[in-house]
Amino acid sequence: MRRLIALASTCLLAAVPLRAQTIEDQVTTFQLENGMDVVVIEDHRAPAVVHMVWYRAGSADEQPGVSGVAHFLEHLLFKGTEKLAPGEFSEIVKANGGTDNAFTSYDYTAYFQRVAADRLGLMMEMEADRMKNVQLDREDILTERDVIIEERNQRVENDPGSLFREQRMAAQYLNHPYGTPIIGWRHEMVNLDLDDALAYYKQFYSPNNAVLVVAGDVMPDEVLALAQEHYGPIPRNDALPERARPSEPPQMAERRISFEDPRVAQPYVMRTYLAPERDPGDQRKAAALTLLAEVLGGSQTSVMPQKLQFEERRSVYASAFYSGLSLDDTTFGVVNVPAEGVTLEEAEADMDRIIAEFIETGVDAEQLERIKFQLRAAQVYELDSSDSLARRYGAALTSGLTIEDVHAWPEIVQSITPEEIIAAAEDVFDRDKAVTGFLRTAPEVTQ
Amino acid sequence: MKFFGPLIAFMMLAAPLRAEIDIVEVQSPGGINAWLVEEQSIPFVALELRFKGGASLDQPGKRGATYLMTALLEEGAGDLDARAYAEEVESLAASFDFDVSDDAVSVSARFLTENQDEALALLRDALIQPRFDQDAIDRVRAQIISGIRSDLQDPDTIVGREFDRMVFGDHPYGSAIEGTEESVSALTQEDLIAAHEGALARDRVYVSAAGDISAEELAALLDDLLAGLPETGTPQAPDIDVTTEAGVTVVPFDVPQSVAIFGHEGIARDDPDFFAAYVLNEILGGGGFEARLMEEVREKRGLTYGVYSYLVPKDHAALYLGRVASANDRIAEAIEVIRDEWTKMAENGVTEEELETAKTYLTGAYPLRFDGNGRIANILVGMQMDDLTPEYVTTRNAQIEAITLDDIKRVAARILKPDALRFVVVGQPEGLES
């Protein structure tokens, strides 16, 4: 009855490839004459489209002293241009049945709208307009500065886990701006002004520093024609600086931090190691680290939870995490949330013991096959969401990768051997390049 | 509107899109109903099951039983212990998410066409023959208790809990679905078996699927999947009236930003005025930057990162709620602005322009929701639980279009109750006292 033979699942893994349909069949790329990259992802199942413009500029591209300005500017791009009043951009999107928003990260800033496919031209017209023509009032924007400070309150100040993360990241990077939070340090955010925002805008917002991603019920030639019409006339910025941030010196000493807060109900230990990221034409090491994270902590059946949660019952939760999508050196992390009665010092020792045993024992072949099969299946499941595909391409192309790298990645991951995973583990687990953080409960101070 | 004016006007005249999906009603030989949207372009299926009742079926003294039971469904079933079960699911690259809310236990399954039969056999075991092994109970219970302790230190959670406690008291809605450390610690294997039999029964199950499966295939598998469940389960919880008094409740907590929930009685999903209320809320505090609350509290005054209001039609009560967070020295002002807006809209309704904009948005956005198997299956099962028919996807926009300014005015006066608008604030708010 089914198209595929029902073999025992273990045979199925190795022998039968998933029905061949991959994202590559649905992706078309162009570059406009002014240097703007265009990626079109076709998905004709629903009459919708997501339109995104990604700038190759994020918080790590900020000048020292104005942390948070990339994100502040992102908010200000909704505050009007020569043609649009403050807030009118979103009003128009909404009046067309769409939704819009934006986000900022270390390596990119992106703006997007989701609308009916026949509204694409209008979205492009407005997005192209605010690439160059934002018009801001020096006093008005102070209200928006209050908004981002409340955003920081909500995301960071109210949450000890977030404060802990900021402190760990600051300790992780000795020189690189990844040590500065995307939202900014509060004491610098409160002084951000129009000049700071416009300086960043003029430096980074131009077509040759942008990637247009359109995903949904569209044809590539239509998208190209619309993109030429709306984005094509914007002149390139020949003064666009090369993307080179301050880089890390050799890290030669382990860092240990302890963050205490009375609001912490569940203490844990987390360690991050400086780790290589995916580089153009050179993704093997990152692929091995991706699988290492899966093998160690990717699911219930991975090494750390199996040992610490299931067998020894010394942890409530144990995991490992890594994402290779980053312009510069990223981190590989491990975390252990101890069971009641186990101290953080013991939890740290447990974690290290399990990892040492793992390197000694090697990778379980069946586990690795399960993981690889799941990653192959993920290529099928991912086709269900053109939004998340659009995000994947945008993030990759603004994190130093090419379309070819994105398309080569799944095969590279599949080709990684157990030996490469162990070699990656031996390389990355270098305590001199690590920050070990304890998040603890502090006693309440009574007045 | 300046430059873009002509284009916009044109766009708004264009006929609203209709959701282009074809819902097929399926009945299995054993009498189980399901809705299907067949979509063969991607070789997988999204299957959604909902069991009405959920955590509000917890029996007195057993708070948290349904929650723990649901968490344990994937922790060993049939012949497989927790680890073996998880390995099997991974081998098939299937995913089963089990979740519980006040009113339902939800199962969201996703599996490849190529190994559909094996995946469904595993899902069946989790639903029909969960093991509730003692070691799995102890391990998952410890995780839940860790979560309960963290929730007690989280202002976003505290504020919701306090509002629920105040409004619903001893009704199951009045306490956390996870239970308390004490109640969860006391749960036994027998309690979990009872919770399983009570919550996962055929008299309360709703099913939908979207993806690479035909109506015949779906009908055939439903009996295999669900026939082993008991015919009937625990009687549903009683309805409860919502009464609130205008005013502020402060829960002191040492954070720099106060977090607030506000609200009062809402409106039932099957009330004839529900659509008007829905449109009204869109204008008052719905999703975007243009809503009045967002405009007044964030855009004009910079008092918050986000302020929203939303209708909460539960099975046994209806609430109209909102949320805001502002620094301790600014929350009092935010609350004042929100109160004013609430009163203003109750008295005056909305403008013609606001209504037209909201309609254009809601009708234009609706078809865009159906853009993936997982999302379609989710919408379909929700429609069934709301007693809607498949035709709803084609008539819904017309119902929105039919709302008049007078409807909004009448419904605003009916459902917005400034005299009952209660705020619960967690933090160290300045200038506010209980």
Interface residues (C-beta under 8 A of the other chain):
Chain A: M1 R2 R3 L4 A6 S9 T10 L12 L13 V16 L18 R19 Q21 D43 R45 A46 P47 A48 F78 K83 L84 A85 P86 G87 E88 S90 E91 I92 K94 A95 N96 G97 G98 T99 R114 V115 A116 D118 R119 L122 E125 M126 L142 T143 E144 R145 D146 V147 I148 I149 E150 E151 N153 Q154 E157 N158 G216 P262 R263 V264 A265 Q266 S299 Q300 T301 Q306 Q309 F310 R313 V316 Y317 V337 A339 E340 R370 I371 F373 Q374 R376 A377 A378 V380 Y381 L383 D384 S385 S386 D387 E444
Chain B: M1 K2 F3 F4 L7 I8 M11 M12 A14 P16 L17 E20 E39 S41 I42 P43 F44 A46 A82 R83 A86 E87 E88 E90 S91 L92 A93 R110 L112 T113 E114 N115 Q116 D117 E118 D138 R139 A142 Q143 S146 R149 S150 D151 L152 Q153 D154 P155 E217 D254 V255 P256 Q257 V259 G287 G288 F289 E290 E295 R298 E299 K300 R301 G302 L303 T304 Y305 G306 A325 S326 A327 R330 T357 T360 Y361 L362 T363 G364 A365 Y366 P367 L368 F370 D371 G372 N373 G374
